[in-house]
Amino acid sequence: AGTIAYPPETDDYQFEAELVVAIGRSGRNIQPADARAHIYGYACGLDMTRRDLQAEAKKKGRPWDVAKNVEQSAPIGLIHPVADVPAMDTGAITLTQNGDVKQSGDLSDMIWPIPDVIAYISRFYALDTGDLIYTGTPEGVGSVRPGDRLLVRIAGLSDLDVVITGPVT
C-alpha cells in the first residue's frame, strides 16, 4: 500500500473515492461527442478534503483552497489506457476503510456523463495531455485517522490502496 500523511490544521480529514480521467489529447471547447477522443485512460483516485476547513470557508464565503489543495490529497492508482478497459460508463465503485465498505455505487449513477464533464471543463480551461479530472464520488464520504487503510475499487481498473500516516509536523 502507498501512504498519505494526515495534514496539519484539521480535525476532520475525509475521503472521496473517484474515477479519474487522464487526458491524452489537448483541447478547448470540446464537444461531448468528441470528448472520448481526448481521453488517454482511467484510474482509481481519492479526493481527500479537510472538511472542517471547507465548512468554515463556506460559512464565511471564502474559497475552499486550504480544504482541497493539500499535499498528497489526490492519490491516484495505475492509469489504464482506454484501449485496455471498458468505456467506464457503468461498473461498481467502492471504498473500504479498514475492511469496512463505506462507499458503494455505480459509475452509471454519476450526475454528469464523462463526455459532458470534459466538455464543460474545456469551456473554462484548455485541457492538456497529462491533465487529470477527478469526476465525483458516491455517497458515504467519511473521516480518517492515522493508521486507517483505504482501498478504492472500480470495476475494470487496478485498486488504489493507501494507509494514512501520522500528522505532518
DSSP file (Angstrom, degrees, kcal/mol; ACC not computed):
  #  RESIDUE AA STRUCTURE BP1 BP2  ACC     N-H-->O    O-->H-N    N-H-->O    O-->H-N    TCO  KAPPA ALPHA  PHI   PSI    X-CA   Y-CA   Z-CA
    1    1 A A              0   0    0      0, 0.0   161,-0.2     0, 0.0     2,-0.1   0.000 360.0 360.0 360.0 148.1    0.0    0.0    0.0
    2    2 A G  E     -a  162   0A   0    159,-2.6   161,-2.3     1,-0.0     2,-0.4  -0.307 360.0-128.6 -81.7 176.8    1.0    3.6   -0.6
    3    3 A T  E     -a  163   0A   0    159,-0.2     2,-0.4    -2,-0.1   161,-0.2  -0.961  18.4-171.8-130.4 149.2    0.9    6.2    2.2
    4    4 A I  E     -a  164   0A   0    159,-2.1   161,-2.6    -2,-0.4     2,-0.2  -0.995  27.2-122.7-135.3 139.7   -0.6    9.7    2.6
    5    5 A A  E     -a  165   0A   0     -2,-0.4   161,-0.2   159,-0.2   159,-0.1  -0.559  21.6-115.6 -84.3 141.0    0.1   11.9    5.5
    6    6 A Y  E     -a  167   0A   0    159,-1.5   162,-2.1   160,-0.5    -1,-0.1  -0.633  45.0-125.5 -68.8 124.3   -2.7   13.3    7.7
    7    7 A P        -     0   0    0      0, 0.0     3,-0.5     0, 0.0    -1,-0.1  -0.256  17.8-105.1 -79.1 162.1   -2.4   17.1    7.1
    8    8 A P  S    S+     0   0    0      0, 0.0     3,-0.1     0, 0.0   161,-0.1  -0.273  93.6  35.5 -74.2 166.8   -2.0   19.8    9.7
    9    9 A E  S    S+     0   0    0      1,-0.2     2,-0.3     2,-0.0    44,-0.0   0.749  96.7  96.5  65.0  29.5   -4.7   22.2   10.8
   10   10 A T        -     0   0    0     -3,-0.5    -1,-0.2     1,-0.1     3,-0.1  -0.999  43.3-177.5-146.8 148.4   -7.6   19.8   10.6
   11   11 A D  S    S+     0   0    0     -2,-0.3     2,-0.2     1,-0.1    -1,-0.1   0.266  86.6  52.1-117.5   4.9   -9.6   17.6   12.8
   12   12 A D        +     0   0    0    131,-0.1    39,-1.9     2,-0.0    40,-0.7  -0.590  61.5 170.1-146.0  77.5  -11.8   16.2   10.0
   13   13 A Y  E     -E   50   0B   0    131,-0.5   131,-2.5    37,-0.2     2,-0.3  -0.807  20.4-166.4 -91.5 123.3   -9.9   14.8    7.0
   14   14 A Q  E     -EF  49 143B   0     35,-3.1    35,-2.4    -2,-0.5     2,-0.3  -0.839  14.6-132.6-122.4 151.1  -12.3   12.9    4.7
   15   15 A F  E     - F   0 142B   0    127,-2.4   127,-0.7    -2,-0.3     2,-0.3  -0.653  13.8-175.6 -95.7 151.5  -12.1   10.5    1.8
   16   16 A E        -     0   0    0     -2,-0.3    31,-2.5   125,-0.1     2,-0.3  -0.868  18.9-145.0-143.4 110.4  -13.9   10.6   -1.5
   17   17 A A  E     +G   46   0C   0     -2,-0.3     2,-0.3    29,-0.2    29,-0.2  -0.591  30.9 175.2 -74.7 134.3  -13.4    7.7   -3.9
   18   18 A E  E     -G   45   0C   0     27,-2.7    27,-2.3    -2,-0.3     2,-0.4  -0.989  37.5-119.1-144.1 150.0  -13.4    8.9   -7.5
   19   19 A L  E     -G   44   0C   0    117,-0.6   116,-2.3    -2,-0.3     2,-0.5  -0.751  35.5-149.2 -79.1 132.1  -12.9    7.7  -11.1
   20   20 A V  E     -GH  43 134C   0     23,-3.1    23,-1.9    -2,-0.4     2,-0.5  -0.911   5.0-154.7-109.4 132.9  -10.0    9.7  -12.6
   21   21 A V  E     -GH  42 133C   0    112,-2.6   112,-2.6    -2,-0.5     2,-0.5  -0.925   7.5-152.1-105.5 125.2   -9.9   10.6  -16.3
   22   22 A A  E     -GH  41 132C   0     19,-2.9    18,-3.3    -2,-0.5    19,-1.4  -0.865  15.8-132.7 -98.6 125.4   -6.4   11.1  -17.8
   23   23 A I  E     +G   39   0C   0    108,-2.9   107,-2.9    -2,-0.5    16,-0.3  -0.597  26.9 175.0 -79.9 134.2   -6.4   13.5  -20.8
   24   24 A G        +     0   0    0     14,-3.0     2,-0.4    -2,-0.3    15,-0.2   0.506  66.7  42.1-116.1 -10.6   -4.4   12.2  -23.7
   25   25 A R  S    S-     0   0    0     13,-1.4    -1,-0.3   103,-0.1   102,-0.1  -0.984  82.7-122.1-141.7 128.2   -5.1   14.9  -26.3
   26   26 A S        +     0   0    0     -2,-0.4     2,-0.3    -3,-0.1   102,-0.2  -0.194  43.2 145.3 -65.5 156.3   -5.2   18.6  -25.7
   27   27 A G  B     -K  127   0D   0    100,-2.4   100,-3.0     3,-0.0     2,-0.3  -0.938  33.6-148.3 179.2 162.4   -8.3   20.7  -26.5
   28   28 A R  S    S+     0   0    0     -2,-0.3    95,-0.2    98,-0.2    98,-0.1  -0.982  83.8  15.1-139.9 147.8  -10.6   23.6  -25.6
   29   29 A N  S    S-     0   0    0     93,-2.4     2,-0.3    -2,-0.3    -1,-0.1   0.921  82.7-175.1  52.2  48.1  -14.3   23.9  -26.2
   30   30 A I        -     0   0    0     88,-0.3    -1,-0.2    89,-0.2    92,-0.1  -0.560  20.2-129.6 -75.8 133.5  -14.5   20.2  -26.7
   31   31 A Q    >>  -     0   0    0     -2,-0.3     3,-1.6     1,-0.1     4,-0.9  -0.580  18.8-118.4 -81.2 146.9  -18.0   18.9  -27.7
   32   32 A P  G >4 S+     0   0    0      0, 0.0     3,-0.8     0, 0.0     4,-0.5   0.872 115.0  57.6 -52.5 -38.7  -19.4   15.9  -25.8
   33   33 A A  G 34 S+     0   0    0      1,-0.2     3,-0.1     2,-0.1     4,-0.1   0.744 113.8  39.0 -65.2 -22.1  -19.5   13.9  -29.0
   34   34 A D  G X4 S+     0   0    0     -3,-1.6     3,-1.0     1,-0.1     4,-0.3   0.482  90.0  95.0-102.4  -5.9  -15.7   14.4  -29.4
   35   35 A A  G X< S+     0   0    0     -4,-0.9     3,-2.2    -3,-0.8     4,-0.3   0.852  75.1  59.9 -61.8 -40.1  -14.7   14.1  -25.7
   36   36 A R  G >  S+     0   0    0     -4,-0.5     3,-1.4     1,-0.3    -1,-0.3   0.803  95.3  64.6 -62.1 -27.0  -13.8   10.4  -25.7
   37   37 A A  G <  S+     0   0    0     -3,-1.0    -1,-0.3     1,-0.2    -2,-0.2   0.649  99.7  54.7 -68.5 -13.2  -11.1   11.1  -28.3
   38   38 A H  G <  S+     0   0    0     -3,-2.2   -14,-3.0    -4,-0.3   -13,-1.4   0.444  86.8 100.7 -97.3  -2.8   -9.3   13.3  -25.8
   39   39 A I  E <   -G   23   0C   0     -3,-1.4   -16,-0.2    -4,-0.3    43,-0.2  -0.727  42.7-179.6 -90.6 127.2   -9.1   10.6  -23.1
   40   40 A Y  E     -     0   0C   0    -18,-3.3    42,-2.4    -2,-0.5    43,-0.3   0.879  62.3 -54.4 -82.7 -47.3   -5.9    8.7  -22.6
   41   41 A G  E     -GI  22  81C   0    -19,-1.4   -19,-2.9    40,-0.3    -1,-0.3  -0.952  48.0 -98.1-174.0-170.6   -7.1    6.4  -19.8
   42   42 A Y  E     +GI  21  80C   0     38,-2.1    38,-3.2    -2,-0.3     2,-0.3  -0.915  27.0 172.8-134.5 154.9   -8.8    5.9  -16.4
   43   43 A A  E     -G   20   0C   0    -23,-1.9   -23,-3.1    -2,-0.3     2,-0.3  -0.978  36.5 -99.9-153.4 162.8   -7.7    5.2  -12.8
   44   44 A C  E     +G   19   0C   0    114,-0.4    33,-3.0    34,-0.3     2,-0.3  -0.679  48.4 177.6 -79.9 142.3   -9.0    5.0   -9.3
   45   45 A G  E     -GJ  18  76C   0    -27,-2.3   -27,-2.7    -2,-0.3     2,-0.4  -0.955  27.1-139.0-143.6 164.5   -8.4    8.1   -7.2
   46   46 A L  E     -G   17   0C   0     29,-2.2     2,-0.7    -2,-0.3   -29,-0.2  -0.993   5.9-160.7-123.0 133.1   -9.0    9.6   -3.8
   47   47 A D        -     0   0    0    -31,-2.5     2,-0.3    -2,-0.4    27,-0.2  -0.917  19.5-162.1-110.8 100.6  -10.0   13.3   -3.4
   48   48 A M        -     0   0    0     25,-3.0     2,-0.4    -2,-0.7   -33,-0.2  -0.653   7.4-169.0 -90.3 140.6   -9.1   14.0    0.3
   49   49 A T  E     -E   14   0B   0    -35,-2.4   -35,-3.1    -2,-0.3     2,-1.6  -0.989  31.8-135.6-135.9 134.0  -10.7   17.0    2.0
   50   50 A R  E  >  -E   13   0B   0     17,-2.4     4,-2.0    -2,-0.4     3,-0.4  -0.706  34.0-174.0 -80.5  88.3  -10.1   18.9    5.2
   51   51 A R  H  > S+     0   0    0    -39,-1.9     4,-2.6    -2,-1.6    -1,-0.2   0.822  74.9  55.0 -63.6 -35.9  -13.9   19.0    5.8
   52   52 A D  H  > S+     0   0    0    -40,-0.7     4,-1.9     1,-0.2    -1,-0.2   0.904 110.9  45.6 -65.0 -39.3  -13.8   21.2    8.8
   53   53 A L  H  > S+     0   0    0     -3,-0.4     4,-2.2     2,-0.2    -2,-0.2   0.848 111.6  53.2 -71.1 -33.2  -11.9   23.9    7.0
   54   54 A Q  H  X S+     0   0    0     -4,-2.0     4,-2.6     2,-0.2    -2,-0.2   0.930 109.1  48.4 -64.8 -45.1  -14.2   23.6    4.0
   55   55 A A  H  X S+     0   0    0     -4,-2.6     4,-2.3     1,-0.2    -2,-0.2   0.900 111.9  49.5 -62.4 -41.4  -17.3   24.1    6.2
   56   56 A E  H  X S+     0   0    0     -4,-1.9     4,-1.7     2,-0.2    -1,-0.2   0.917 111.8  48.2 -63.5 -43.8  -15.6   27.2    7.8
   57   57 A A  H  X>S+     0   0    0     -4,-2.2     5,-3.0     2,-0.2     4,-0.5   0.907 111.1  50.8 -64.3 -42.1  -14.7   28.6    4.4
   58   58 A K  H ><5S+     0   0    0     -4,-2.6     3,-1.2     1,-0.2    -2,-0.2   0.931 108.8  51.8 -59.3 -46.1  -18.3   28.0    3.1
   59   59 A K  H 3<5S+     0   0    0     -4,-2.3    -1,-0.2     1,-0.3    -2,-0.2   0.855 115.1  41.5 -61.0 -35.9  -19.8   29.8    6.1
   60   60 A K  H 3<5S-     0   0    0     -4,-1.7    -1,-0.3    -5,-0.1    -2,-0.2   0.401 112.7-116.3 -93.1   1.7  -17.6   32.8    5.6
   61   61 A G  T <<5 +     0   0    0     -3,-1.2    -3,-0.2    -4,-0.5    -4,-0.1   0.801  69.1 139.8  68.7  28.7  -18.0   32.8    1.8
   62   62 A R      < -     0   0    0     -5,-3.0    -1,-0.2    -6,-0.2    -2,-0.1  -0.597  59.4 -87.3-101.5 163.2  -14.3   32.2    1.3
   63   63 A P        -     0   0    0      0, 0.0     3,-0.3     0, 0.0    -1,-0.1  -0.261  28.2-133.1 -64.0 157.9  -12.5   29.9   -1.3
   64   64 A W    >>  +     0   0    0      1,-0.2     4,-1.9     2,-0.1     3,-1.7   0.236  68.0 119.9 -94.3  12.0  -12.0   26.3   -0.3
   65   65 A D  H 3> S+     0   0    0      1,-0.3     4,-2.7     2,-0.2    -1,-0.2   0.841  73.4  48.6 -54.6 -41.9   -8.4   26.2   -1.4
   66   66 A V  H 34 S+     0   0    0     -3,-0.3    -1,-0.3     1,-0.2   -12,-0.1   0.729 113.8  49.7 -72.0 -17.8   -6.9   25.2    2.0
   67   67 A A  H <4 S+     0   0    0     -3,-1.7   -17,-2.4   -14,-0.2    -2,-0.2   0.833 123.9  26.0 -83.7 -35.0   -9.5   22.5    2.4
   68   68 A K  H  < S+     0   0    0     -4,-1.9     2,-1.1   -19,-0.2    -2,-0.2   0.744 108.7  68.7-103.3 -28.4   -9.0   20.9   -1.0
   69   69 A N     <  +     0   0    0     -4,-2.7     2,-0.4    -5,-0.3    -1,-0.2  -0.714  66.2 141.6-100.5  87.1   -5.4   21.7   -2.0
   70   70 A V    >   -     0   0    0     -2,-1.1     3,-2.0   -22,-0.2     4,-0.2  -0.950  59.9 -92.7-127.1 141.9   -3.3   19.7    0.5
   71   71 A E  T 3  S+     0   0    0     -2,-0.4   -66,-0.1     1,-0.3    -2,-0.0  -0.287 112.4   5.5 -52.2 136.0   -0.1   17.8   -0.1
   72   72 A Q  T 3  S+     0   0    0      1,-0.1    -1,-0.3     2,-0.1    -3,-0.0   0.685  92.6 128.5  63.7  21.7   -0.8   14.2   -1.0
   73   73 A S    <   +     0   0    0     -3,-2.0   -25,-3.0     1,-0.2    -2,-0.1   0.458  66.2  47.8 -90.0   0.7   -4.5   14.9   -1.1
   74   74 A A  S    S+     0   0    0    -27,-0.2    -1,-0.2    -4,-0.2   -27,-0.1  -0.368  71.5 176.9-136.5  58.4   -5.2   13.4   -4.6
   75   75 A P        -     0   0    0      0, 0.0   -29,-2.2     0, 0.0     2,-0.4  -0.302  11.2-162.0 -63.5 149.5   -3.5    9.9   -4.8
   76   76 A I  B     -J   45   0C   0    -31,-0.2   -31,-0.2     1,-0.0     3,-0.1  -0.977   8.0-139.0-135.2 145.0   -4.1    8.1   -8.0
   77   77 A G        -     0   0    0    -33,-3.0     2,-0.1    -2,-0.4    83,-0.1  -0.071  55.3 -45.5 -85.4-167.6   -3.8    4.4   -9.0
   78   78 A L        -     0   0    0     81,-0.4     2,-0.6     1,-0.1    80,-0.3  -0.416  58.9-128.3 -62.8 130.5   -2.4    2.9  -12.1
   79   79 A I        -     0   0    0     -2,-0.1   -36,-0.2   -36,-0.1    -1,-0.1  -0.745  20.7-154.5 -85.5 123.2   -3.7    4.7  -15.2
   80   80 A H  E     -I   42   0C   0    -38,-3.2   -38,-2.1    -2,-0.6     5,-0.1  -0.865  19.0-119.4 -98.8 124.9   -5.2    2.2  -17.7
   81   81 A P  E >   -I   41   0C   0      0, 0.0     3,-2.2     0, 0.0     4,-0.5  -0.279  25.4-114.6 -59.6 148.4   -5.2    3.2  -21.4
   82   82 A V  G >  S+     0   0    0    -42,-2.4     3,-1.0     1,-0.3   -41,-0.1   0.807 114.8  63.3 -56.5 -31.2   -8.7    3.4  -22.9
   83   83 A A  G 3  S+     0   0    0    -43,-0.3    -1,-0.3     1,-0.2   -42,-0.1   0.716 104.5  48.2 -66.0 -19.0   -7.8    0.5  -25.3
   84   84 A D  G <  S+     0   0    0     -3,-2.2    -1,-0.2     2,-0.1    -2,-0.2   0.484 111.7  46.0-101.3  -4.3   -7.4   -1.8  -22.3
   85   85 A V  S <  S-     0   0    0     -3,-1.0    71,-0.1    -4,-0.5    72,-0.1  -0.887  86.4 -94.2-135.9 162.9  -10.6   -1.0  -20.3
   86   86 A P        -     0   0    0      0, 0.0    -1,-0.1     0, 0.0    -2,-0.1  -0.129  55.5 -87.4 -67.5 176.5  -14.3   -0.7  -20.9
   87   87 A A        -     0   0    0      1,-0.1    -5,-0.0     2,-0.0    -2,-0.0   0.607  50.9-129.9 -65.0 -12.5  -15.8    2.8  -21.6
   88   88 A M  S    S+     0   0    0      2,-0.2    26,-0.1     1,-0.1    -1,-0.1   0.820  73.3 122.1  65.2  33.4  -16.2    3.3  -17.8
   89   89 A D  S    S+     0   0    0      1,-0.2     2,-0.3    24,-0.1    21,-0.2   0.675  79.4  20.8 -91.6 -23.2  -19.9    4.4  -18.1
   90   90 A T  S    S+     0   0    0     17,-0.2    -2,-0.2    18,-0.1    -1,-0.2  -0.933  78.8 101.3-138.6 161.6  -21.0    1.6  -15.8
   91   91 A G        -     0   0    0     -2,-0.3    16,-2.6    -3,-0.1    17,-0.2  -0.371  66.6 -70.7 134.1 148.9  -19.3   -0.5  -13.1
   92   92 A A  E     -B  106   0A   0     14,-0.2    63,-2.4    -2,-0.1     2,-0.4  -0.343  36.6-169.3 -67.9 142.1  -19.0   -0.7   -9.4
   93   93 A I  E     +BC 105 154A   0     12,-2.2    12,-2.3    61,-0.2     2,-0.3  -0.992  16.9 167.1-129.8 124.8  -17.1    1.8   -7.4
   94   94 A T  E     -BC 104 153A   0     59,-2.8    59,-2.7    -2,-0.4     2,-0.4  -0.954  23.2-160.0-137.0 155.2  -16.4    1.1   -3.8
   95   95 A L  E     -BC 103 152A   0      8,-2.2     7,-2.9    -2,-0.3     8,-1.8  -0.996   9.7-165.7-132.2 130.1  -14.2    2.3   -0.9
   96   96 A T  E     -BC 101 151A   0     55,-2.3    55,-2.3    -2,-0.4     2,-0.5  -0.926   6.2-157.1-112.8 144.3  -13.4    0.3    2.1
   97   97 A Q  E >  S-BC 100 150A   0      3,-2.8     3,-1.9    -2,-0.4    53,-0.2  -0.973  82.7 -20.0-119.2 114.6  -11.9    1.7    5.3
   98   98 A N  T 3  S-     0   0    0     51,-3.0    -1,-0.1    -2,-0.5    52,-0.1   0.852 131.0 -50.4  53.7  36.4  -10.1   -0.8    7.4
   99   99 A G  T 3  S+     0   0    0     50,-0.3     2,-0.5     1,-0.2    -1,-0.3   0.278 114.8 114.8  89.2 -10.0  -12.0   -3.5    5.6
  100  100 A D  E <  S-B   97   0A   0     -3,-1.9    -3,-2.8     1,-0.0     2,-0.4  -0.816  71.1-118.8 -97.5 130.9  -15.5   -2.0    6.1
  101  101 A V  E     +B   96   0A   0     -2,-0.5    -5,-0.3    -5,-0.2     3,-0.1  -0.522  41.9 161.8 -68.6 123.0  -17.4   -0.8    3.0
  102  102 A K  E     +     0   0A   0     -7,-2.9     2,-0.4    -2,-0.4    -6,-0.2   0.670  65.2  32.7-112.4 -31.4  -18.0    3.0    3.4
  103  103 A Q  E     +B   95   0A   0     -8,-1.8    -8,-2.2     2,-0.0    -1,-0.3  -0.995  62.0 165.3-130.5 136.1  -18.8    4.0   -0.2
  104  104 A S  E     +B   94   0A   0     35,-0.6     2,-0.3    -2,-0.4   -10,-0.2  -0.929  18.8 121.0-151.9 124.2  -20.6    1.8   -2.8
  105  105 A G  E     -B   93   0A   0    -12,-2.3   -12,-2.2    -2,-0.3     2,-0.4  -0.863  49.3-101.3-159.4-167.7  -22.1    3.0   -6.1
  106  106 A D  E >   -B   92   0A   0     -2,-0.3     3,-2.3   -14,-0.2   -14,-0.2  -0.989  22.7-127.2-133.5 142.8  -22.1    2.6   -9.8
  107  107 A L  G >  S+     0   0    0    -16,-2.6     3,-1.6    -2,-0.4   -17,-0.2   0.776 108.6  68.3 -59.0 -25.6  -20.5    4.8  -12.5
  108  108 A S  G 3  S+     0   0    0      1,-0.3    -1,-0.3   -17,-0.2   -18,-0.1   0.660  90.5  64.1 -68.2 -14.0  -23.8    4.9  -14.2
  109  109 A D  G <  S+     0   0    0     -3,-2.3    -1,-0.3     3,-0.0    -2,-0.2   0.426  72.7 126.3 -88.1   0.7  -25.1    6.9  -11.2
  110  110 A M    <   -     0   0    0     -3,-1.6    26,-0.1   -21,-0.2    -3,-0.0  -0.313  64.8-132.3 -60.3 142.1  -22.8    9.8  -11.9
  111  111 A I  S    S+     0   0    0      1,-0.2    -1,-0.1     2,-0.0    25,-0.1   0.909  93.8  30.7 -62.4 -43.7  -24.6   13.2  -12.2
  112  112 A W  S    S-     0   0    0     23,-0.2    -1,-0.2     2,-0.0     5,-0.0  -0.962  87.9-121.5-117.7 132.1  -22.8   14.0  -15.5
  113  113 A P    >>  -     0   0    0      0, 0.0     4,-1.9     0, 0.0     3,-0.7  -0.372  35.1-107.1 -63.2 152.6  -21.5   11.5  -18.0
  114  114 A I  H 3> S+     0   0    0      1,-0.3     4,-2.4     2,-0.2     5,-0.2   0.875 118.6  54.8 -53.4 -44.9  -17.7   11.7  -18.6
  115  115 A P  H 3> S+     0   0    0      0, 0.0     4,-2.3     0, 0.0    -1,-0.3   0.881 109.1  49.3 -58.9 -35.1  -18.0   13.3  -22.1
  116  116 A D  H <> S+     0   0    0     -3,-0.7     4,-2.6     2,-0.2    -2,-0.2   0.874 108.6  52.7 -69.9 -36.8  -20.2   16.1  -20.5
  117  117 A V  H  X S+     0   0    0     -4,-1.9     4,-2.6     2,-0.2     5,-0.2   0.946 111.9  45.5 -61.0 -48.2  -17.6   16.7  -17.7
  118  118 A I  H  X S+     0   0    0     -4,-2.4     4,-2.3     1,-0.2   -88,-0.3   0.922 113.6  49.4 -62.0 -45.1  -14.8   17.1  -20.3
  119  119 A A  H  X S+     0   0    0     -4,-2.3     4,-0.5    -5,-0.2    -1,-0.2   0.923 113.1  47.0 -61.0 -45.0  -17.0   19.4  -22.5
  120  120 A Y  H >X S+     0   0    0     -4,-2.6     3,-1.4     1,-0.2     4,-0.6   0.953 113.8  45.8 -63.8 -51.0  -17.9   21.6  -19.5
  121  121 A I  H >X S+     0   0    0     -4,-2.6     4,-2.1     1,-0.3     3,-1.5   0.885 106.6  60.0 -60.7 -38.7  -14.4   21.9  -18.1
  122  122 A S  H 3< S+     0   0    0     -4,-2.3   -93,-2.4     1,-0.3    -1,-0.3   0.602  93.0  66.8 -71.2  -8.9  -12.9   22.6  -21.5
  123  123 A R  H << S+     0   0    0     -3,-1.4    -1,-0.3    -4,-0.5    -2,-0.2   0.797 114.9  28.2 -72.8 -28.7  -15.2   25.7  -21.8
  124  124 A F  H << S+     0   0    0     -3,-1.5     2,-0.4    -4,-0.6    -2,-0.2   0.703 128.1  30.8-104.9 -26.7  -13.2   27.3  -19.0
  125  125 A Y  S  < S-     0   0    0     -4,-2.1     2,-0.5   -98,-0.0   -96,-0.3  -0.988  75.9-117.5-137.2 141.7   -9.8   25.7  -19.3
  126  126 A A        -     0   0    0     -2,-0.4     2,-0.4   -98,-0.1   -98,-0.2  -0.683  35.1-138.0 -72.0 127.9   -7.6   24.4  -22.0
  127  127 A L  B     -K   27   0D   0   -100,-3.0  -100,-2.4    -2,-0.5     2,-0.3  -0.774  22.0-164.1 -90.4 133.4   -7.1   20.7  -21.3
  128  128 A D    >   -     0   0    0     -2,-0.4     3,-2.5  -102,-0.2  -105,-0.2  -0.825  33.0 -83.8-117.4 155.0   -3.6   19.4  -21.9
  129  129 A T  T 3  S+     0   0    0     -2,-0.3  -105,-0.2     1,-0.3     3,-0.1  -0.328 118.5  28.5 -53.0 129.5   -2.1   16.0  -22.3
  130  130 A G  T 3  S+     0   0    0   -107,-2.9    -1,-0.3     1,-0.4  -106,-0.1   0.219  85.1 136.4  98.5 -14.4   -1.5   14.7  -18.8
  131  131 A D    <   -     0   0    0     -3,-2.5  -108,-2.9  -108,-0.1     2,-0.4  -0.366  43.7-145.3 -63.7 147.4   -4.3   16.6  -17.1
  132  132 A L  E     -H   22   0C   0   -110,-0.2     2,-0.5    -3,-0.1  -110,-0.2  -0.959   8.7-161.1-118.7 133.9   -6.3   14.6  -14.6
  133  133 A I  E     -H   21   0C   0   -112,-2.6  -112,-2.6    -2,-0.4     2,-0.5  -0.964   7.0-154.1-116.7 117.2  -10.0   15.0  -13.9
  134  134 A Y  E     -H   20   0C   0     -2,-0.5  -114,-0.2  -114,-0.2     3,-0.1  -0.817  13.6-158.9 -87.8 126.1  -11.5   13.7  -10.7
  135  135 A T        -     0   0    0   -116,-2.3   -23,-0.2    -2,-0.5     2,-0.2   0.419  38.1 -82.3 -99.8   0.0  -15.1   13.0  -11.6
  136  136 A G        -     0   0    0   -117,-0.2  -117,-0.6  -120,-0.1    -1,-0.3  -0.471  41.0-100.4 117.7 168.3  -17.1   12.9   -8.3
  137  137 A T        -     0   0    0     -2,-0.2  -119,-0.1  -119,-0.1     3,-0.1  -0.908  21.8-114.7-131.5 149.5  -17.8   10.5   -5.6
  138  138 A P        -     0   0    0      0, 0.0     3,-0.2     0, 0.0  -121,-0.2  -0.303  53.7 -80.0 -71.0 167.9  -20.7    8.2   -4.4
  139  139 A E  S    S+     0   0    0      1,-0.2   -35,-0.6   -35,-0.2  -123,-0.0  -0.242 101.1  69.3 -63.8 159.0  -22.4    8.9   -1.2
  140  140 A G        +     0   0    0      1,-0.2    -1,-0.2   -37,-0.1  -124,-0.0   0.620  55.2 167.4 108.4  16.4  -20.8    7.8    2.1
  141  141 A V        +     0   0    0     -3,-0.2     2,-0.3    -4,-0.1    -1,-0.2  -0.236  16.2 172.5 -58.2 153.9  -17.7   10.1    2.4
  142  142 A G  E     -F   15   0B   0   -127,-0.7  -127,-2.4   -39,-0.0     2,-0.1  -0.976  30.2 -83.2-160.9 170.9  -16.2    9.9    5.9
  143  143 A S  E     -F   14   0B   0     -2,-0.3     2,-0.3  -129,-0.2  -129,-0.2  -0.407  33.6-155.2 -83.0 153.6  -13.4   10.8    8.2
  144  144 A V        -     0   0    0   -131,-2.5  -131,-0.5    -2,-0.1    -1,-0.0  -0.836   3.9-161.3-122.8 163.3  -10.0    9.1    8.5
  145  145 A R    >   -     0   0    0     -2,-0.3     3,-2.3  -133,-0.1    19,-0.3  -0.946  43.7 -76.3-135.5 156.3   -7.4    8.9   11.2
  146  146 A P  T 3  S+     0   0    0      0, 0.0    19,-0.2     0, 0.0    20,-0.1  -0.290 120.3  33.3 -52.9 137.3   -3.7    7.9   11.1
  147  147 A G  T 3  S+     0   0    0     17,-3.9    18,-0.1     1,-0.4     2,-0.1   0.120  86.6 131.1  98.7 -18.9   -3.4    4.2   10.7
  148  148 A D    <   -     0   0    0     -3,-2.3    16,-2.8    16,-0.1     2,-0.5  -0.376  47.9-145.4 -67.0 144.7   -6.5    3.8    8.6
  149  149 A R  E     - D   0 163A   0     14,-0.2   -51,-3.0    -3,-0.1     2,-0.4  -0.963  11.9-164.1-113.2 127.1   -6.3    1.8    5.4
  150  150 A L  E     -CD  97 162A   0     12,-3.1    12,-2.7    -2,-0.5     2,-0.5  -0.930   4.3-171.3-112.6 132.9   -8.4    2.9    2.4
  151  151 A L  E     -CD  96 161A   0    -55,-2.3   -55,-2.3    -2,-0.4     2,-0.5  -0.978   3.7-165.1-126.5 117.7   -9.0    0.7   -0.6
  152  152 A V  E     -CD  95 160A   0      8,-3.0     8,-2.1    -2,-0.5     2,-0.4  -0.885   8.9-175.3-102.7 129.8  -10.7    2.1   -3.7
  153  153 A R  E     +C   94   0A   0    -59,-2.7   -59,-2.8    -2,-0.5     2,-0.4  -0.992  10.1 176.9-127.6 132.0  -12.0   -0.3   -6.3
  154  154 A I  E >   -C   93   0A   0     -2,-0.4     3,-2.4     3,-0.3   -61,-0.2  -0.998  43.0-102.3-130.5 128.9  -13.6    0.4   -9.7
  155  155 A A  T 3  S+     0   0    0    -63,-2.4     3,-0.1    -2,-0.4   -65,-0.1  -0.222 107.0  16.3 -52.7 127.2  -14.6   -2.4  -11.9
  156  156 A G  T 3  S+     0   0    0      1,-0.3     2,-0.3   -71,-0.1    -1,-0.3   0.332 111.3  89.8  93.7  -6.4  -12.0   -2.9  -14.7
  157  157 A L  S <  S-     0   0    0     -3,-2.4    -1,-0.3   -72,-0.1    -3,-0.3  -0.792  82.7 -96.1-120.5 162.3   -9.2   -0.9  -13.0
  158  158 A S        -     0   0    0    -80,-0.3  -114,-0.4    -2,-0.3   -81,-0.1  -0.512  50.0-105.1 -71.5 144.7   -6.4   -1.6  -10.6
  159  159 A D        -     0   0    0     -2,-0.2     2,-0.5    -6,-0.1   -81,-0.4  -0.263  19.6-136.7 -67.0 155.8   -7.2   -0.9   -7.0
  160  160 A L  E     - D   0 152A   0     -8,-2.1    -8,-3.0   -83,-0.1     2,-0.5  -0.988  25.5-176.8-112.2 121.8   -5.8    2.1   -5.1
  161  161 A D  E     + D   0 151A   0     -2,-0.5  -159,-2.6   -10,-0.2     2,-0.3  -0.974   8.7 163.8-127.0 115.6   -4.6    1.1   -1.7
  162  162 A V  E     -aD   2 150A   0    -12,-2.7   -12,-3.1    -2,-0.5     2,-0.4  -0.958  26.0-148.2-135.4 152.7   -3.3    3.7    0.8
  163  163 A V  E     -aD   3 149A   0   -161,-2.3  -159,-2.1    -2,-0.3     2,-0.5  -0.964  23.4-126.9-116.8 135.9   -2.6    4.0    4.5
  164  164 A I  E     -a    4   0A   0    -16,-2.8   -17,-3.9    -2,-0.4  -159,-0.2  -0.719  30.1-157.5 -82.4 123.9   -3.0    7.3    6.4
  165  165 A T  E     -a    5   0A   0   -161,-2.6  -159,-1.5    -2,-0.5     3,-0.1  -0.437  31.9 -66.1 -96.3 174.3    0.2    8.0    8.3
  166  166 A G  E    S-     0   0A   0   -161,-0.2  -160,-0.5     1,-0.1    -1,-0.2  -0.013  70.9 -72.3 -56.4 163.0    0.7   10.3   11.3
  167  167 A P  E     -a    6   0A   0      0, 0.0     2,-0.2     0, 0.0    -1,-0.1  -0.171  47.0-109.5 -61.7 148.8    0.2   14.0   11.0
  168  168 A V              0   0    0   -162,-2.1     0, 0.0     1,-0.1     0, 0.0  -0.570 360.0 360.0 -71.5 137.5    2.6   16.3    9.2
  169  169 A T              0   0    0     -2,-0.2    -1,-0.1  -161,-0.1     0, 0.0   0.396 360.0 360.0-117.2 360.0    4.6   18.5   11.6
